[in-house]
Amino acid sequence: MTKELMQRMGQSTMRAALIYQHATDERAREIADRLDELVERQIEGLTEGTPDDDEGAAGVLGPTD
């Protein structure tokens, strides 16, 4: 991976490539964490308001007259 990064970024030394590789790895983790948060919120939004018991209108007793 370091050699690939050196080629992509035009780095001539391994030291420079390692500095950028570390920064790239950190950024990839930040992006993955943020995507995870977005997915979790999406899942929560989909399940929010979904009845998981008989609290709907069909379960309500009312007058019969």
C-alpha distances in whole Angstrom, upper triangle without the diagonal:
4,5,5,6,9,10,11,12,14,13,15,14,11,14,14,10,10,13,12,9,11,14,11,11,15,16,14,16,19,19,19,22,24,23,25,28,29,29,31,33,33,34,37,38,39,40,42,46,46,49,48,52,55,55,56,59,60,60,63,66,69,72,74,77
4,5,5,6,9,10,10,12,10,11,10,8,10,10,6,7,10,9,7,10,12,11,11,15,16,15,17,20,20,21,23,25,25,27,29,30,31,33,35,36,37,39,40,41,43,45,48,48,51,51,54,58,58,58,62,63,63,65,69,71,75,77,80
4,5,5,6,9,10,10,9,10,10,8,11,11,8,10,13,12,10,14,16,14,15,18,19,18,21,23,23,23,26,28,28,29,32,33,33,35,38,38,39,41,43,43,45,47,51,51,54,53,57,60,60,61,64,65,65,68,71,74,77,79,82
4,5,5,6,9,10,10,12,12,11,14,13,9,11,14,12,10,14,15,13,14,17,17,16,19,21,21,21,24,26,25,27,30,30,31,33,35,35,36,39,40,41,43,45,48,48,51,51,55,58,58,58,61,62,63,65,69,71,75,76,79
4,5,5,6,8,8,11,11,10,12,10,6,9,11,8,7,11,12,10,11,15,14,14,17,19,19,20,23,24,24,26,28,29,29,32,34,34,35,38,39,40,42,43,47,47,50,50,54,57,57,57,60,62,62,64,68,70,74,75,78
4,6,5,6,5,7,8,7,10,8,5,9,11,9,9,13,14,12,14,17,17,17,20,22,22,23,26,27,27,29,32,32,33,35,37,38,39,41,43,43,45,47,51,51,54,54,58,61,61,61,64,65,66,68,72,74,77,79,82
4,6,5,7,8,11,11,14,12,9,12,14,12,12,16,16,14,17,20,19,19,22,24,23,24,27,28,28,30,33,33,34,36,38,38,40,42,43,44,46,48,51,51,55,54,58,61,61,61,64,66,66,68,72,74,78,79,82
4,6,8,11,13,13,15,13,10,13,14,11,11,15,15,12,15,18,17,16,20,21,20,22,25,25,25,28,30,30,31,34,35,35,37,39,40,41,43,45,48,48,52,52,56,59,58,58,61,63,63,65,69,71,75,76,79
4,5,9,11,12,13,10,8,11,12,9,10,13,13,11,15,17,16,16,20,21,20,22,25,25,26,28,30,30,31,34,35,36,38,40,40,42,44,45,49,49,53,53,56,60,59,59,62,64,64,66,70,72,75,77,80
4,6,9,11,13,10,9,13,13,11,13,16,16,15,18,20,19,20,23,24,24,26,29,29,29,32,34,34,35,38,39,39,41,44,44,45,48,49,52,53,56,56,60,63,63,63,66,67,68,70,74,76,79,81,84
4,6,8,9,6,6,10,11,9,11,14,14,14,17,19,19,20,23,24,24,26,28,29,30,32,34,35,36,38,40,40,42,44,45,46,48,50,53,54,57,57,61,64,63,64,67,68,69,70,74,76,80,82,85
4,7,9,8,8,11,13,12,14,17,17,17,20,22,22,23,26,27,28,29,32,33,33,35,37,38,39,41,43,44,45,47,48,50,52,53,57,57,60,60,64,67,67,67,70,72,72,74,78,80,83,85,88
4,5,6,6,9,10,11,12,15,16,17,18,21,22,22,25,26,27,29,31,32,33,35,37,38,39,41,43,43,45,47,48,49,51,53,56,57,60,59,63,66,66,67,70,71,71,73,77,79,83,85,88
4,6,5,6,9,10,10,12,14,15,16,18,20,20,22,24,25,26,28,30,31,32,34,36,37,38,40,41,43,45,46,47,49,50,54,54,57,57,61,64,64,64,68,69,69,71,75,77,81,83,86
4,5,5,6,9,10,11,13,14,15,17,19,20,22,23,25,26,28,29,31,32,34,35,36,38,40,41,42,44,46,47,49,50,54,54,57,57,60,64,63,64,67,69,69,70,74,76,80,82,85
4,5,5,6,9,10,11,12,14,16,17,18,20,22,23,25,26,27,29,31,32,33,35,37,38,39,41,43,44,45,47,48,52,53,56,55,59,62,62,63,66,67,67,69,73,75,79,81,84
4,5,5,6,9,10,10,12,14,15,16,18,20,21,22,24,26,26,28,30,31,32,34,36,37,38,40,42,43,45,46,50,50,53,53,57,60,60,60,64,65,65,67,71,73,77,78,81
4,5,5,6,9,10,10,12,14,15,17,18,20,21,23,24,26,27,29,30,31,33,35,36,37,39,41,42,44,45,49,49,52,51,55,58,58,59,62,64,63,65,69,71,75,77,80
4,5,5,7,9,10,11,13,15,16,17,19,20,22,23,25,26,28,29,31,32,34,35,37,38,40,41,43,44,48,48,51,51,55,58,57,58,61,63,63,65,68,71,74,76,79
4,5,5,6,9,10,10,12,14,15,16,18,20,21,22,24,26,27,28,30,32,33,35,36,37,39,41,42,46,46,49,49,53,56,55,56,59,61,61,63,66,69,72,74,77
4,5,5,6,9,10,10,12,14,15,16,18,20,21,22,24,26,27,29,30,31,33,35,36,37,39,40,44,44,48,47,51,54,54,55,58,59,59,61,65,67,71,73,76
4,5,5,6,9,10,11,13,14,15,17,19,20,21,23,25,26,27,29,31,32,33,35,37,38,39,43,43,46,46,49,53,52,53,57,58,58,60,63,66,69,71,74
4,5,5,6,9,10,11,12,14,15,17,18,20,21,23,24,26,27,29,30,32,33,35,37,37,41,42,45,45,48,52,51,52,55,57,57,58,62,64,68,70,73
4,5,5,6,9,10,10,12,14,15,16,18,20,21,22,24,26,27,29,30,32,33,35,36,40,40,43,43,47,50,50,50,53,55,55,57,61,63,66,68,71
4,5,5,6,9,10,11,12,14,15,17,19,20,21,23,25,26,27,29,30,32,33,35,38,39,42,41,45,48,48,49,52,53,53,55,59,61,65,67,70
4,5,5,6,9,10,11,12,14,15,17,19,20,21,23,25,26,27,29,31,32,33,37,37,40,40,44,47,46,47,51,52,52,54,57,59,63,65,68
4,5,5,6,9,10,11,12,14,15,17,18,20,21,23,24,26,27,29,31,31,35,36,39,39,43,46,45,46,49,51,51,52,56,58,62,64,67
4,5,5,6,9,10,11,12,14,15,16,18,20,21,23,24,26,27,29,30,34,34,37,37,41,44,44,44,48,49,49,51,55,57,61,62,65
4,5,5,6,9,10,10,12,14,15,16,18,20,21,23,24,26,27,28,32,32,35,35,39,42,42,42,46,47,47,49,53,55,59,61,64
4,5,5,6,9,10,11,12,14,15,17,19,20,21,23,25,26,27,31,31,34,34,38,41,40,41,44,46,46,48,51,53,57,59,62
4,5,5,6,9,10,11,12,14,15,17,18,20,21,23,25,26,29,30,33,33,37,40,39,40,43,45,45,47,50,52,56,58,61
4,5,5,6,9,10,11,12,14,15,16,18,20,21,23,24,28,28,31,31,35,38,38,38,41,43,43,45,49,51,55,56,59
4,5,5,6,9,10,11,13,14,15,17,18,20,21,22,26,27,30,29,33,36,36,37,40,41,41,43,47,49,53,55,58
4,5,5,6,9,10,11,12,14,15,17,19,20,21,25,25,29,29,33,36,35,35,38,40,40,42,46,48,51,53,56
4,5,5,6,9,10,11,12,14,15,17,19,20,23,24,27,27,31,34,34,34,37,39,39,41,44,46,50,52,55
4,5,5,6,9,10,11,12,14,15,17,18,22,22,25,25,29,32,31,32,35,37,37,39,42,45,48,50,53
4,5,5,6,9,10,11,12,14,16,16,20,21,24,24,28,31,30,30,34,35,35,37,41,43,46,49,52
4,5,5,6,9,10,11,12,14,15,19,20,23,24,27,30,29,29,32,34,34,36,40,42,45,47,50
4,5,5,6,9,10,11,12,14,18,18,21,21,25,28,28,28,31,32,33,35,38,41,44,46,49
4,5,5,6,9,10,11,12,16,16,19,19,23,26,25,26,29,31,31,33,36,39,42,44,47
4,5,5,6,9,10,10,14,15,18,19,22,25,24,25,28,30,30,31,35,37,41,43,45
4,5,5,6,9,10,13,14,17,18,22,24,24,24,27,28,29,30,34,36,40,42,45
4,5,5,6,9,12,12,15,15,19,22,22,22,25,26,27,29,32,35,38,40,43
4,5,5,6,10,10,13,14,17,20,19,20,23,25,25,27,30,32,36,38,41
4,6,5,8,10,13,15,18,20,19,19,22,24,24,26,29,31,35,37,40
4,6,8,8,12,13,16,19,18,18,21,22,23,25,28,30,34,36,39
4,6,5,9,10,13,16,15,16,19,20,20,22,26,28,32,34,37
4,5,8,10,13,15,14,14,18,19,19,21,25,27,30,32,35
4,6,9,11,13,11,11,14,16,16,17,21,23,27,29,32
4,6,9,11,10,10,14,15,15,17,21,23,27,28,32
4,6,7,7,7,11,12,12,14,18,20,24,25,29
4,7,8,10,13,14,13,15,19,22,25,27,30
4,6,8,11,11,9,12,15,19,22,24,27
4,6,8,8,6,9,12,15,19,20,23
4,7,8,6,8,11,14,18,20,23
4,5,6,7,11,13,17,18,21
4,5,5,9,10,14,15,18
4,6,8,10,14,14,18
4,7,10,13,14,18
4,6,10,12,15
4,7,9,12
4,6,9
4,6
4
